[in-house]
Amino acid sequence: MNDPIEEIRLRLPHIELAAQLYGPPDGMPVVALHGWLDNANSFARLAPLLPGLRIVALDLAGHGYSEHRPAGAGYALWDYAHDVLQVAEQLGWQRFALMGHSLGAIISMMFAAALPERIERLVLIDGLVPPTASPEGAARRLGEALQAQLALPNRRKRVYAEMDRAVEARRKGVVAVSREAAELLARRGLAAVHGGYSWRHDPRLTLPSAARLTDEQALAYVSQVACPTRLIVAEAGILATRHELLEALPFIATRLPGGHHLHLNDETGAQAVAQCINRFFDVS
């Protein structure tokens, strides 16, 4: 596996984000967005296998080496989309491609729908639409979110006495990953603290959403994506059983063996995802 060509920091008007830069300077510009509680190392296996692309793999706000949002700010999907727009503006990229996994795929899809004139191509890795909810539960959901925010200052981040324990916890997380994948994410996601190690991510990322789109709203975003799009569905991932959703898509969905982190768990999965993406971008 090749090391990233360059570590960069992007000082945006409202926040400073960290990123890894892959590929030739004259390659097709691509912004890569990782999943929830992951970091830019999500693309450590995949990005070196994508020649001809100039990939900026971000640590999303509140993740990895990026800054946390200031007090009173939040982590709504549209806040992440605003970050992506500011990154593109700073890089001078009027048109570029988006590549996202999981949460990053959701952000990418919504951005492409909202600003179609800015996006050349769209790659979605086992992610498409955000979790949805019915309008009837909106008030209850907001109440639960407000209560959780009120209780947050009393919560303490878990400290692991040894790094291996933190890695093992990530391996067995809400969405399990391979040991090697957990170690890659830990390299960028763990910080040494008093008594051991703790994950860097902002605790606010684990708060419940104050609002969710309805099914109709989520699908309305999908219908507005105008650029060439490739969705990669992991056969043991989170989209594999969403048959009705997948059958209704206006773009191609490719099924590949593996779990939700198929692009990161092992070299075989990364190679399969890379082959699909290289064909899509017509590079080799």
N, C-alpha and C positions, 0 to 999 in steps of 0.2 A: 504494500500500500504506500503511495507517495504522500509525503507531507504537503500541507497546503503551501502554495507559492508565497502567500503573504497574509499576515494578520493586519487588519486595518480597523480604525475607529472612525465613525461617521458622526460628526458633531452637527446634529440637526438643530433647528431653531428651538425645539422644545425638549430634546432628549439626546443623549449620546448612546449610539449603538455600536456594538462590536460585530465584526464580520470576518469571514475567511474568503480569500480571493483565489479562484482557480482559473486556469486556462489562459490562452494567448490574449494580449491586449486588443488585438483586432478581431477577436472572436465575437460571435453573436451574443449580445448582452442578455444575461439571465439573472433574475433575482430569485434565490431559493429560500423557502420558508419552511421551517421544521414544525414538528408537532408540539402539543401541550406538554409542558414540563421537560421537553427535550432541549437541544441547543444545536448550534451550527454543525457539530460533529455528527449529526444525523446524516450528513452527506459525505462523510469522510471516506466511505467505501465507494460511493457512487460517482461523485464529481470527477475524480481522476480518470474515470472510464468514459468521459464524455468529451472527446476532442472537438476543437472548433467552437466551444462555448466559453464565453467569459462569464463565469459564475460568481456572483456575490452571495455567499451563504450567510445570512444574517443570524445573529442571536436576537430573537424577538425581544422587545422590551420586557424587562422582568425576568429574563432567562439568561443563562450562561454569563458572559462577561459584560452584557449590556446593562445600562442603568435601569433601576426600578423607576416607575412613574412617581411623581411627587405626591405628597399627601393630598387626598381629596380627588385624585384622578383615578381612572379605572382602566380596565383591560377589555373593553368591548371590541367586537370584531371590526367596527368602523374606526376605532382608534388605531388598530394595527394597520388597516388600509391606509390611513393618513400617514403613518410611519413609512410605508412602502412608497407612497407618492413623494414624500420628502427626500427619501433616499434616491429615487430616480432623478429628482430635480438637482440634488447635489452632484450626482454623477454625470449630469448632462444628458441623460437618456430620455429622449422624447418618446421613443418606441423601444420596447424590450419584451422579453419573454418572462413568464412566471412559471416556477416549478415549486410545488408545495406538497408536503406530506401531512395527512391528517388535519389538524388545525390549520397548518400552513396551506393545505389544499383548499380548505373552506375560505380562508382569507383571499387566496389567489382567485378562486372562482368569483367571489363577490366583487373584487377589484376589477376583474376583466369585464364583468357585466356592467359595472358602474361607469367605467372609463374605457370603453372599447377602442377608442382612438389611440390609446397608449400601448396596447398589448398586441404583440406580433403572434405569439403562440402561447399555449397553456398546457402544462403537464400537471396532472393531479394523481398523486400516489395514495391510494386507499383513503381517500377523503373527498367529499363533494359538497354536502349541505350541512349546516349546523343542526344540532338537536332542535327539534321543533316542539311546540306545545299548542294546546287549544286556547282560544281567547278566554274561555270560562275560568281558567286557572290563573289568569294574569295577576290579579290582585293578591292572591295567596302567595304566588311566587315572589312578588315584590316584597311582601311582608317578611317572608322567610329570609330573603337576601338582606334586608335591612337589619334584621335581628342578628344575622351572622356577622355583618360588618361591625355591629356594636360589640359583639363578643370577641372580635379578632385580637384586640390588644392583650387579652388575657391568655391567648394561646402562645405556646413556646415552641420554637423550631426543635425538631428532634436532633440530638447530637449522637453520632455513632463513635464509639471509642476507637474503632479501627476502620480504615478505608474499605477493607474487604466487606465489612458488614453493611456499609452504605451501598456498595456495588451489588451485593446480594439482594438488598431490599429493592433496588431498582430492577434487578433481573426478575423479581417476583411481583412487580408492581401491578397496577390496575390493568395495564396491557403488558404482558410479560414479554421480555426480550431475551436474546441469547446472552451468555456470559460475556462474550467479546463485545457485543453491542453495549451492554451495561458499562463495561470498562471504558469504551470510547466516550460515552455520554458523561461518565464520571470525571474524565480528564478535564472537561470544560465546565462541569456542573457542580463540582464539590469545592468547598472552601475549608481551610483549616481554621478551627475555632477553639476556644478554651474547652478542653476535655475531649477533643477529637475532631470530627469532620461533620459538616452540615451541608445540605444542598443550597446552592446560591439563590434559587428562584424566589421571587417575591411571594410571601405567604398569601397575599391577596389573590393570587392566581387560583387558589383552591376554594375561593368563595363561590357560592351558587350564583348563577346568572340572575340578574334582576328582571330581565325580560328575554323572551324567546320569540322568534318568528313563528308564524303559522306555517303549515305545509304549503299553502298557496303562495305565501310570500317567498319562501325559500325557493320554490320551483319557478317563481317569476324571475328570480335572479338567474337561474340556470338558462331560462329561455332567452335572456338578453346577451348571453356570451356569443360573440360574433366571430372570434378568431379561430383558426384551426386548433382543435383540442384533443388531447389523448388522456383518457382516464385509465389508470392501471389498478385493477381490482385484485387484491390478494385472495386466493382461494380459501384461506383460513382467517381472513381479515374481517373488518367491521362492515364492509359493504356486500359481502358475498351472498347474503340471504335477502338483500333488498331487491328482489327480482322485479317488482312492479316499477320501482324507481329506475333501475338500470335499463329496463325495456323501453322506457319513455324518453330516454336521453336523445338529444339531437346530435350527439357526437359518438365516436367510437370508444368502447370500453374493452380493454384487453385483460383477460384473466391470466394470472401467473401463479405458480405454486408458491406457498409460503404464508407467513402470518402478517400481521399489521405492519411490522417493521421489516418487510421482506428485502428492502433496499439496503438494510444495515446489518441484519442478523448474521449473514455469512456471505462469502465471496460468490457462491453460486447464485444466490438471490440478487446480489448487486449486479452480476454479469447479465442476468436475464432482464432486469429492469433497464440496464444500460443499453442493451441491444434494442429494446423496444423504443427507447428515447432517441437513440442514434438514427434509427429508421425514420422516426417521426420528423426529426430535424434534418434528415438527409445528410448526415455526416458519418464518418467511419474512422 
